[in-house]
Amino acid sequence: MSIVCGAECFVAIGCLRWLWKRCTYVGSDDSATWPPATSDEFEPIPHLCRLILAVYEEDLHRPKFPPLGGYRLNPHYLIKRVTYQQTQGQAPPYIIYLDHDRKEIVLAIRGLNLKKESDYKLLLNNRLGMQMFDGGYVHHGLLKSAIWLLNQESDELKRLWLENGASYKMVFVGHSLGSGVAALLTVIVVNHRDRLGGISRELVRCFALAPARCMSLNLAVKYADVIYSVVLQDDFLPRTATPLEDIFKSIFCLPCLIFLVCLRDTFIPEGRKLRDPRRLYAPGRIYHIVERKFCRCGRYPPEVRTAIPVDGRFEHIVLSSHATSDHAIIWIHREAEKALNLMKEKKTSETMTAAPKVQRFDRLQSIEKEHKDALERAVSLNIPHAVEPNEDEDENERQESTSASTDNEDQSSADKLASKHEDGSDIRNTSNEIPIRRRTNWDDLVERLFERSDSGKLKARKDINTSDT
């Protein structure tokens, strides 16, 4: 009897300990060891939030969302606005904005519309490990949406870039559902830069706001030099490894789902998560806006921390009443603006008395070093298909040298989308095997995801099966 009572007490203590850790875990714990971001690198975020809000506007001359910080979008810079009727459910609405003040060509994609069935179809068009791309796994539906969008707008983006000179940057930005499309669109453009006139990798940028987990860990680290994710405090979406289709099937019982995910993830070892090649993550470098702390009520002056995390990349769900409100683009816009103003004030006060602690050139060097360190960390943790830093640099140089070559030459430098051999054999890879690197051209990539109708137009394939057997 005493043994049974002792076992019951042990289990009860264990449950109480788990409950205490879950309830006391706050969003700021994820980035507690990260260094602070600088105002120079975070400066574009509020402006890009405003551009995403412009997708919701019907007329930029009479905006519904008042500009913060006194900055107003120029209606004459708006090149194109695409609605749900024009996308026909293939992608969320978006705009193309030619910003002459910042010398940027921006493609901004809106987030999920809970009233639109087409948005749900994009999320539901995925199975865990269904789509392999560039040596990793990505969300199948979001990849198809990104390919469709590039097919539609590549000529327009190419024309704008060539007409305005090579100094203009190509910026892709999205929120929520749109962030996943923008991130995968950026990956495709980086590997097929001839589609946009041979633009260099250094001029391509992506900002994923409240990002969806859309790519495997090796890809999230590999493209951390061009993709930047912004997460506000307790946002649930970047932390939920559960497939997106399961989340939005349970949208009306989301608190229950979040609690069950917390319970399940408690019993999954960290090493097992890292060795799972099909597990999806938030992409690129992460900027975490922190505004609430443990045992403190209300919002505090926000601070921004940044890193390229490998292990512990937003793996823990936060049981918070703000888990869904922190996902809203309105709140991200406001808190990003506040954080940027605070960073500028701090920088001004420091430079009035002494030179800045981190010079701009030194910060650029440290960002490059952080990316190399993250790549090395991924290899040391035996993450499947992780890329060595020197291999990534050699690949970039090879792509630069072949960006202006002919189509036949470009076939050997583009990345292949495949999850099976032609004979049907598996291409699975374990941590002890050599990472698989496959190449193909743009036509191969499109044909595997789409089929041509009698009229010659591309439509989504229904019989495609690219999953590992």
Buried (B, 14 or more C-beta within 10 A) or exposed (E): EEEEEEEEEEEEEEEEEBEEEBEEBBBBBBBEEBEBBBBBBBBBBBBBBBBBBBBBBEEBEEBEBEBBEEEEBEEEBBBBBBEBEEBEBBBBBBBBBBBEEBEBBBBBBBBBBEEBEBBBBBBBBBEBBBBBBBBBBBBBBBBBBBBBBBBBBBEBBBEBBBEBEEEBBBBBBBBBBBBBBBBBBBBBBBBBBBBBBBBBBEBBBBBBBBBBBBBBBBBBBBBBBBBBBBBBBBBBBBBBBBBBBBBBBBEEEBEEBBEBBBEEBEEEEEEEBBBBBBBBBBBBBBBBBBBBEEEEEEBEEBBBBBBBBBBBBBBBBBBBEBBBBBBBBEBBBBBBBBBBBBBBEBBEEEEEEEEEEEEEEEBEEEBEEBBBBBBBBBBEBEBBBBBBBEBBEEBBEEBBEBBEBEEEEBBEBBBBBBBBEEEEEEEEBEBEEEBBEBBBBBEBBBBBBBBEEEEEEBEBBEEBEBBBE
